[in-house]
Amino acid sequence: MSQLPPAFAAGGVAVVTGAASGIGHAVASRLLGLGLKVALADLAGEMLDQAAHRLAGIGEVFAVATDVSSRPQVEALRDAVVSRWGPVSVLLNNAATGANPGMPWAQPRGSICSAST
């Protein structure tokens, strides 16, 4: 079995956006299993609260309500995590912000994700 990079060492700090469900939740669970402390970032609400409760049984979590389409909220996420745990070694930007989920290459012209043609 190959050794993971040092960023994944037990005791490190990870931030996972979109952590309340799906891929983000699964990755957060795996990182906790490796011994990392994980900040769970997702929209405020019951899903984030439930995810934090479930994942707290695996390791140290910190739920931070964050709308990743808001730069001030993302900066507040960064500041909260660094203030609580120190430098972040793993960042998974998993949360979706597209205007039309499931069609990432077909964003409206002028949006953040629009591709030039």
C-alpha positions in Angstrom: 0.0 0.0 0.0 1.4 3.4 -0.9 2.0 6.1 1.7 -0.2 9.2 1.5 1.4 12.7 1.1 2.3 14.5 4.4 -0.8 16.8 3.9 -2.9 13.8 5.0 -1.1 13.1 8.2 -3.1 12.6 11.4 -3.6 15.8 13.3 -3.7 17.9 10.1 -6.5 20.2 9.2 -8.9 19.8 6.3 -11.7 22.0 4.9 -14.4 20.4 2.8 -17.0 22.5 1.0 -20.3 20.8 0.2 -19.7 18.5 3.2 -23.3 18.1 4.2 -24.0 15.4 1.6 -22.7 13.4 -1.3 -19.0 13.4 -2.3 -18.1 16.1 0.2 -19.6 14.1 3.1 -17.9 11.0 1.9 -14.5 12.7 1.6 -14.9 14.4 5.0 -15.6 10.9 6.6 -12.5 9.5 5.0 -10.3 12.4 6.1 -11.6 12.0 9.7 -10.8 8.3 9.4 -7.2 9.2 8.6 -7.1 11.3 11.8 -7.4 14.8 10.3 -9.6 17.5 11.9 -12.2 18.5 9.4 -14.1 21.7 8.9 -17.5 21.0 7.2 -18.6 23.9 5.1 -22.1 23.9 3.5 -25.2 26.0 3.5 -26.7 26.7 6.9 -29.5 24.3 7.9 -30.5 20.9 9.1 -28.4 19.0 6.6 -25.1 20.6 7.8 -26.1 20.1 11.4 -26.9 16.4 10.9 -23.7 15.8 9.0 -21.7 17.4 11.8 -23.5 15.2 14.3 -22.9 12.0 12.3 -19.3 12.8 11.5 -18.4 13.8 15.1 -18.6 10.1 15.9 -15.5 9.6 13.7 -13.3 12.5 14.7 -13.0 16.2 15.4 -15.3 18.3 13.2 -16.2 22.0 13.0 -19.4 22.9 11.0 -19.2 26.3 9.4 -22.3 27.6 7.5 -20.9 28.9 4.3 -22.3 30.0 0.9 -19.3 29.5 -1.4 -20.8 32.0 -3.9 -20.1 34.7 -1.3 -16.5 35.8 -1.1 -16.9 37.3 2.4 -18.4 34.0 3.7 -15.5 32.0 2.2 -13.0 34.4 3.8 -14.9 34.1 7.1 -14.6 30.3 6.7 -10.9 30.5 6.2 -10.5 32.8 9.2 -12.6 30.7 11.5 -10.7 27.5 10.7 -7.3 29.0 10.9 -8.2 30.7 14.2 -9.5 27.4 15.7 -7.0 24.9 14.4 -4.2 26.6 12.5 -3.0 26.2 9.0 -5.0 24.1 6.5 -3.2 21.2 4.8 -6.1 19.8 2.7 -8.8 21.8 0.9 -11.6 20.2 -1.1 -13.6 22.7 -3.0 -16.6 20.5 -3.7 -19.6 22.8 -3.3 -21.5 23.7 -6.5 -22.2 27.3 -7.4 -23.4 26.9 -10.9 -26.6 28.4 -12.2 -27.6 25.2 -13.9 -26.4 22.1 -12.0 -25.4 19.1 -14.0 -24.3 21.2 -17.0 -21.1 22.9 -15.9 -19.9 23.7 -19.5 -23.2 25.4 -20.3 -23.1 28.3 -17.9 -24.8 31.5 -19.0 -22.4 33.9 -20.7 -20.9 36.3 -18.2 -21.2 34.0 -15.2 -18.1 32.9 -13.3 -17.9 29.5 -15.2 -18.8 30.7 -18.7 -16.5 29.3 -21.3 -15.5 31.4 -24.3 -16.5 30.0 -27.7 
